Amino acid sequence: MKISKELLDELLKGVERPEDLLGDAGLMKELKIKLVERMLGAERARLRRGQRSFAFPAAIDPPRRSSFTWWIDRRR
């Protein structure tokens, strides 16, 4: 995806110091929050429709037991 110069100019309009871009209340943090909210909203909408957008890989097979003893047993 290509980001236009006009969009960058609009986003950077209020940035005057490095803290405005990278600080705790900066543009990067705000962008990250908004992007995650948008992605989670889309995922919730898919789940409401009964669709899954991803599947767990075979390497992340959840344990079949209800406790953490499976992890302890593997370490022995």
N, C-alpha and C positions, 0 to 999 in steps of 0.2 A: 504494500500500500504506500502510495506516495502522499506526503503531506505538503500542501501548498505553502508558498511563502506568505501569502495573505493570512492563512490560518495561524502560522507561527507568529507573525506580527501581531495579530489579535491576542494571542495567548501571552505574549511577552510585553504587552502594552504597559502593565503596571510594575514590571520588574525593574528595579533600580539598583539593587544590591544583591550579592550572592545569596544572602539569607532569604530574599524574596523568592528565589528560585529553588534553593535546596534546603531551607530551614524547616523547622517543625510546622510552621504554618505556611510553607511555601507552595509554589505552583506545582512542583513535582509530586508532593504529597497529596495535594488536592486532585491532581489528575489520576493518581493511582487509586484513590478512594472512589472517584467517579467511575473509572473503568471497571473496578471490581464490582461496584454496585450494579452497573449495567450488565456485566456478565452473569452475576447471580440472578438478576431479574429475568434474563433470557433463559437461564437454566431452570428456574422455577416455573416459567411458562411452559417449557418443554415437558417438565415432569407432570404438570397439571393435565397436559394432553396425553400423557401416558408414554412419552418417548424418552429414551435415554440418549444423551449425546456422547457418552463415552462408556467404555467397559474397562474393568480392572484387568491389567495384564496377568497372565498366568503366574508370574513370579510373585505377585502380591495376593496369593491365595489366603483368605482369612482362616484363622485357626478354627477347628471344629469343636474344641472344648470351650467351656464357658469360663475358664480361669486362665491365669498366666502360667500354669504349670507346663504347658507346651513349650514355652520359651526356656524355662529352666531345664527341662528334659533335653532340649537340643544342645545346651551348653555342656552337658556332661560327656 
